[in-house]
Amino acid sequence: MKRLLNAADTLNVLREMPIRCNDLLKSRLSATSRTSGGGQVQNYEHVAADDRVSYFDLRVDNIPSLHLNLVTEDAQVSTQFKSGIIFKTAKDLRPCFYLPYRLRGTTRMKLSPPPTYQGDEVRFFATATIDGCSVYVEGPAATPKVTHANAQNISPAPTVGGETDLQKQQRIQNKIANMDQRLGIIKKGPATVIERGDYIEDFAPGQTLVKQQFANAKGIPLGQVTEYQPFGAVVGVKQGTDWAFFLQKCGYFSYRATPTANERSEYYVLSAQEFWPNNTGGFRVF
C-alpha cells in the first residue's frame, strides 16, 4: 500500500500486480439529471458529498494467481472484510473515493470530501473493474470529477451468424458514441477518456500480440496460450495537492506450461500508464 501511494513507485506497483475492484457500494448512488443548453435531458447517478468517503484495503489474493483485491467498507475500523476474511483484532482501513457503476447507466463523482469530514487525507480513488465501459476524468487537478459510463445495448451483437471485423468495430463505435453523448450533456469541460480500445484487444492481430507478450513472460510457445479475457482498472493517487490517474490494462490468460500439461489460469498486467493530467499514452480528449 505504501508503494502504491508513493508517487515515485505507483506505476511500478501497477505494472507488477493486477488490481480487481469488483462491484461495490451501489447503495451510495443518488439519482439526478441535467439539461443541456439545447434542452437535452440526461439522467445519471452521482455519489453525494456525504457518501464520497469510503474505507479500503488491498488484499493480496492468489486465485487464480497473485493479484490485489480491493475491499471497501463504510466504517474505518473493520473486524472483517466483506470477503469473509476474519481478523482477531479490529483493522484500520484507509479512506478512499470509490465510484460504483450501474448496468447501462452513467455514474459520477467529485473527488472532494464533505465539509464535515475530519479524517485522514483521502489519497486513493478506484472505480469498478472495466470490461467495455468508458471512464472520463475532467476538471481541476485538486478536485477532479470522474464519470463511469456503462455501455448500453444500443448495438447488440448478431444472435445468429457471424460479423466481420468491420461490423464489430462499427458496433463498438456506436456504443462509445452513445457514452460520449451521455457525458456531453453532463460534463463541465474537456475530459480525458479511457475507452474499450485502450484496454481490450477485440481483433485477431491485437489478441495475438498480447498472447505473445504473455507467452514470452512465461517462456512458452504462443500456441500454448489458450485463452485471453481482457479487463482494466482505473485508479487515482493523490500526489501532493493534485490527483494523477492511471490505466492498468490486464488479461485473464489460460495456458499450458508444456504441450501435455494441465491448463493453468493467471491474471497478468499487460501495461500501466498515467493518463491524467499527464496524457502519456495519447488517450482521446473529449
HUCOR-V354479 format. One line per field, one symbol per residue. ss: DSSP state (a for helix, b for strand, c for the rest). phi: phi as a letter, one per 20 degrees, with the letter a starting at -180 (. if undefined). burial: b if it has 9 or more other ideal C-beta (glycine too) atoms within 8 Angstrom, else e. Layout:
BEGIN
ss=???
phi=???
burial=???
END
This chain:
BEGIN
ss=caaaaccccaaaaaaaccbbcccccaaabbbbbbbcccccbbbbbbbcaaacbbbbbbbbbcccccbbbbbbbcccbbbbcccccbbbbbbbcbbbbbbccccccbbbbbcccccccccccccbbbbccbcccbbbbbccccccbbbbbcccccccccccccccaaaaaaaaaaaaaaaaaaaaaaccccbbbbcaaaaccccaaaaaaaaaaaaaaacccaaabbbbbbbbbbbbbbbccbbbbbbbbbbbbbbbccccccbbbbbbbbbbbbbbccccccccbc
phi=.fffeegfcgffffeecfdddmdclffeecfbbbdffenfdcebccefgfdfedcbbdefdcdebgbedfccbedfecebfffnfddfcfcedefbdcdfdcgmdccbbeebffgefcefgecccbcggdbqfdcccbnfffbfdccddefeeebffgecmdcfgffffffffffffffffffgeefdagceddcgffcceecggfffffffffgffemcfgfeedbccebccdcccedmedecdcddecbeddbdfcgdfffdcbebeeabbfcbfeefdmffdd
burial=eebbbeeebbbebbeebbbbbeebeeebbbeeebebeeeebbebbbbebeebbbbbbbbebeeebebbbbbbbeeeebeebeeeeebeeebebbbbbbbbbbeebbbbbbbebeeeeeeeebebbbbbbbeebbbbbbbeeeebbbbbbbbeeeeeeeeeeeeeeeebbbbbebbbebbbebbbbbbeeebbbbbbebbbbbbeebbbbbbbbbbeebebeeebbebbebbbbbbbbbeeebbbbbbbbbbbbbbbeeeeeeebbbbbbbebbbbbeebeeebeeb
END
